[in-house]
Amino acid sequence: MPQPLTRHNRPRQVLDAVKSANAELAEADREAKYLKMAESPYSFFRGTNHLYWDDVWHDWRFALYGGLPETQTWLQGDAHAYNFGAYGSHDDNVRYGMDDFDDAMIGDYQYDLWRLAASLVLDARENVGLSPKDIYKALAALTESYHDELDKHQNGESPDGVTLETAKGPVEPFLKKVAKKRSRAKMLDKWTQQTDEGRRFADRPEKLASLPAHLASQLRKAIEEEYCQTLQSEHAEADASHFTIKDMARRLDAGTGSLGLDRFYVLIEGGRDHEHDDVILDVKQQTAPEGWRLLSAAEKRTWRRTFPHEGARHAAAFRAIAEHPDPYLGWLHLGDTVFSVRERSPFKDDFPTHKLDSSKDYRKLVKRWGRILAREHLRGAQALYPEDSGCFARNVCALIEGQEEHFADMIATLAVSYAQCVAQDYRTFVDSLAEPAGTPQD
């Protein structure tokens, strides 16, 4: 077959984009990431957020119900079904929501809503086995609940977040199970061990690796001299002994899209009241969100004047949109590389959608997603427009008013079509791995 005159075809675009996005990873990390992405279309979707942003950035449909300064907010940036789950901060309360803001950026709300809708289709097919009819019902539930939450905000209602006390539907037994099976003590027993020198990280070669002396020294200095200066909570005034470093380790094989980025766990003293007061800090390399690449040069300059580096951007986003910002949130540099720092949650757990018994239960869960995402967008917009806290909800609802059915149909059609495209891209990717080099080919 003759070579095409141009490389402008979808299979080639996909393989080129995947290769480019992972070019800087070490070969072993890249192979491990590709194996995760090859597990299913949903795994591929999680590992290729860059493809999604390339595909939707100039999509004309976003002008129908947004595309205005007033419909912009802080976006989660990688909204998908498995970015919802259990989490909890240092107050040891178990909550359900979104707790990953590595790709957060400012943009039109629909970019989050569309990505979440597409992930719903992929998840419903792979993990729940819903029929096409039930998938459309779930998509309608998602958009309706998102819009309803904005409408309630306009009417002065402020619904509570999802906690162990307020959870309903399938989330309630899930959070109860998390609260029963997980705790700070159990987390420390899993990741650490008591030695003659005190608590240290446990020997878990598949998850943790020791640091070479020069890197350990560099990380210790960054924690003590830079990170502690970035705190904006009660811990900013904590006694220096609170941040006494007891041990450090490299975190291995974590995440999908972030696989291959540097990540460390740092064990600090925390409180001194009992043996389980110790805190594990999660130190994670931060790169620009995927949408950043698509900004104009002028937009990038404006962005950098506000957020000089990705650690500052991540912290600003987290504080803006998280329902309960982490009191240990901050950042540090190792050379020219910036890292976010936050506490490792004892309660972090994904909701097992494959265990749901009915399409009705799935719709109940999906409604939670819509409401949670809407509340995040409301908080994010309030951070951007503190002088007019109702601006975002008012403008989005005005655009949707009288067009609710079309709004829902448009998102459903987009989500189902895009999920089909992801499935085709996935097959292209998997086929490329079967070629001799085992990686996307030139």
N, C-alpha and C positions, 0 to 999 in steps of 0.2 A: 504494500500500500504506500503511495507517495506521501512524503512529509507535507503537512499543511503549510500554506503560505504564511499563516500567522499562528500564534499560540493562544489566540482569543477563543477558547472553548472551555466549557465548564470543567471537564475533568482536568485539563491542564492548569486552569486557574486554581483549582482546589489543591492539587499536588504542589504547585509552586508556592502557594500561600502557606501551606503546612510546613514545607521545607524552610521557607524564610523565617516563619515565626519561631522555629525551634533550632535555627542555625547556631546560636550561641551556646546551646546546651552541650555538656560533655556527652560523648557517644553513648556511654552506659545509661545516662539519665534520659537521653533522647529515645533509646530503645525501650526503656521501661515505660516512658510516657506513651509511646506508640502502642505498646502492648495493652495499656489501659484503654486507650482510645479505640482499639480494635475489639473491645469486648461487646459493644452494642452501638446502635445509632445514638442512643442517649449519651453514652460515654464519649462518643465522638463529638457530639454537640457540646458537652461540657469542656472538652479539650480544645475546641476551636471557636472560642468566643470572637476571635479576630475575624473569622469568616462571616459571622452574623453581622458584625458592625460594618464590614465592607459591603454586605448585601443590602442593609437597610438604611444606610446613612443618607442617601439621596432618594429614598423611596417617596414618590409624590403623595402617597396616601397620608403621610403624617400631617399634611397641610389641611386635611379635612376636619380634624378635631384637635388641632394644635398648631405647632409651627410658629408660635408667637413667643415673645419674651415672657409674657405672663403665664405661659404653660410650661415654662422650664422650672426645674427643681433639681435638687441633688438626687441623682439616680443611683440605684444600687449597682448598676453597670454590668452585672452578670446574673440577672434574675432568672432563676430556674427552680424547679420543684424541690430539688435536693439542697437548695440553699435555705430552705425552711426546716427548722428542727428545734430541739430542746437546747437551751443554753441557760447560763446563770452566772452572775457576777459574784463579787466577794461577799454579798449579803446572804449567799447560800439559798436564795429563792429560785425555784425552777420556773422557767418561762418558755413560751413557744413563739418563734418569730424568725426573722432573718438576722444573721450575725456575722456576715462576711462582706466587708466593704473594700476589698482590695482593688476592685475595678470601678469604684465610685467616681462619678464625675457629674458636672452640671450639664443638663440637656433636656430635651423634650420628654415628658413623662411617658409617651407612647413607646419609646425604645425599650423601657423596662417591661411595660405591659405586653408588648408583642413577643418579647423573648420568653416571658413567663408562659404566655399562651402556647407558644410552639413547644416549650418543654412539657407542658401539660399533655399535649397530643402524644409526644414520644413516650412519656411516662405511662399514660393510660394504655397505650398499645403494648408496651413491653412488660410492665409490672402488674397491671391490673386486668388486662385483657378485655377492655371495654369495646363495645360495638361502635361503629361510626356514629350511629344515632345517639348513643350515650356520651360519646366524646363531644358532640355538638352541644348537648345539654350541659355538660361540665364547663365548656367554654362560655356558654351563656351565663352560667352561675358566676364564673370568674368576673366577667365584665360588669354584670349587674351589681355584684357585691362591691367592686371597686367604685363604681359610680355612686352607689348608695352611701358609701362611707363619706365621700366628698360632699354629698347632699346633706348628710347629717351634720357635718362640720358647718355648712352654711347656716343651718338652723340652730346652731349653738350647742349641739350635742357633742360630747367628748367621751365616746365609749372607752372602756377600760381595755388594757392590753390582755393578752392571754397568759394567765398564770395557773398554778395548780388549783387555786381557789375559784377561778372564773372559767376554766376550760369546760367546753361542752362538746358533744358529738364524739367522733373518734379520737380527738386530741386529748380528751379527759383521761381515758385509760392509759394512753401513751405516756402522759406526763406523770401519772401515778406510778407507772412502772419505772420510769427514769428516776423519780424521787426515791423509790424503794431500793433500786439496784445501784445507784450512784451517789457518791458523797465526796467531800474533800478528802476524808480519811482513805476511802477506797481508791481514789485517784492517786494519792501519794503512795499507797501500798503497791499500786500497779507500776508506777514509773520510778519509784525510788526504793531504797533500802537503808536500814540503820546499820552503821558500821561503828568501829571503835572511835573513828574520828567524827561521828555524827551522821546525819542523813546525807546520802549521796544518790546519784542516779543509779538505777538498777542496771544489771548486765542484760541488755536487750539488743543483741547485735543486728537484728532485722529492723529495728526502729531507732536505735541510738548508736552514735559512734563518739569516741573520745576525741578531743581537740588537740592538735599539735600545740606545743608550748607557746610558740609565737602568736598563734591565733587566739589562744586562751587569754594571753596577756592583753592583746588588743581589744578583745571583747570585754574583759573585765574593766579596762580603763574607760571604754565607751559607756558602759553602764554607770560607772561611778561619776564620770566627769561630764557626760553629755545627756544621757537619758534622764537622769534625775532632775535636770533643769527644764525638761520639757513637760513635766507633769502639771496638770491644771486641776487638781482635786485635793482632797484632804491629805493625800499621801505626799503632796509637795512640801508639807510642813512636818512630815514624819521624822522621827529620830533616825539618824544615819544608820543605826544598827538594824532598822527595819529592812534595809536594802543590802545587808551583808550577804555576799555571794558565798554559797556553800558548795556549789558544783555547777558545771556547764557541760553541755553535750551538743553534738550535731543531730538534728532530727532528720530521719531518713524516710523515704517512700510515703510522703504525705501529700494528699490532694491529687487532682488530675490536671487541671489547667496550669497549676503552679508547680507541678512536679519538675524538679531540676533546679529550681531557685534555691538559694541558700536559706537555711532555716536552723535556728538553734533553740534549745531549751536552757533557761538559766534558773537555777534553784536559789531562792533568796530566803532570808530568815523569816520575813513577815512578822507576825506577832510572837509573843513569848508566853502566852497564857497556857497553851497545851501543845502536845507534840505534833498536832496536825495544823498548826498555824502557818507552816511553811507555804510559800507561794511559788508556782512555776510560771516564769515569764516566757511567752512565746515570741521569739525574735525572728521576724520574717522579712526577707528581701522584698522590697517594693519596686515595681516597675510602673511605667506610665499605663493608665487604663487604656483599653483597646480603642476607645473612641478618640483618644488624644491624637493618634496618627492622622486622623481625618480632619483635624482643625486646620484652618488656614494659618499662614505664618504670623499674621497680625493677631489672630486669636491666641496662638501659642505664646506670643510675647505678653499679651495681657494676662493670660493664665499664670505665667511664671512670675509676674510682678506680684500676684496675689499668693501663689503657692510656690515658693522657691525650690522645693524639691518634693518628691513623692511621699516622704514621711509626713511632711506638713499637710499635704493634700489628703492623705489617708486619715490623719487625726481630725482634720476639719470636717471631713465627710462623716466620720464616725460620731463625732459630737453633735453634728447637725441632725442626723437621721435615726440614730439608734435610740430605742425607747429607754434604754438604761445604759448610757455610756460607761465604758470600763474605767474605773478609777486609776488603773495602772497604765492607761493609754499614753503612749509617747513615741519617741523615735530615737535613733542613733545612727551614726555613720561608721563603717569599717572601710577606711580608705575613701574612695569615691562612691561606694555603694551605700545606699540608704536602706534602713530597716525599720519597719514598724515594731512596736513593743506593746504587748498587752498580756493580761493574765490568761493562762490556759484554764478554760472553764471545766469544772468537775462534772458538769451536766450535759456537755455537748453530745448530741446524738441525732441521727437522721430518723425521720418518720418512715417506717417500713410500709410504703404504699402497697407492696405486693401482698400484704396480709389483710387488706380490706376485703370484705365479703360481698359488697354490693356497689352498684353505681350510685345509689343514694348516699351511702357513706362517703364515697369519693367526692360527690358534689358538696357535701357538708364541709369536707376538708378544703376543697377548692375555694369555697366562699371565705374561709379563713384567710387563704392566701390573698385574695382580692382585697380584703379589709386591711390586712397587715401592710400590703404594699401601698395602699392609699394613705394609711397613717404615716408611713415613712415619707412619702412624697409631700404630705402636708407639713411634717416637721422640717423637711429639707427646704421647702419653699418659704416657711416662716424664718428660717435662718438667712435666706437670701433677701427677703422683703420684710424685715421686722416691723416696719412702719405700717404695713397693711397685711396683717396675718391671714385675711380671707381672700387675698388677691388670686391665688392659685385655684382654689376650689370654685370661686365665683366664675372665673373665666373658663375653666374646663367644663363646668356644668352648663354654662351659657351656650357653649359650642355643641354640646350633646342634646340639649333640651329639644324635645320634639323629634329627635333623630335616634332615640335609644335603640330601636330595633336595627336600624342601619349600622349604627356604631358597633353593636354586638355581632351582626352578620359580617361586617368588614373584617373584624379581628378574627372571627372564626375561620373565614375563608383564607385569610392570610396565614393563620397558624397551621391549618391543615396542609395547605400548599407548601409552606416552608418546611414542615416536618417531612413531607415527601421528598423535598429537595435534599434535606439532611440525610435521609435514607439512601438516596442515590449517591451523594458525596461519600457516605460511609462505605458503600460498596466499591467505589473508585479507590478509596484509601486502602481498604483491606486487600483488594486485588494488587495494588502496588507493593504491598508488603510481601506478597508471594513471589515477586520478581527477585532475581538473584541477589541483589545487594540488600534486600530486606528493608529498604527505606524508600520513600517517594522518589521516583526517578526523574532525571532530566529529560 
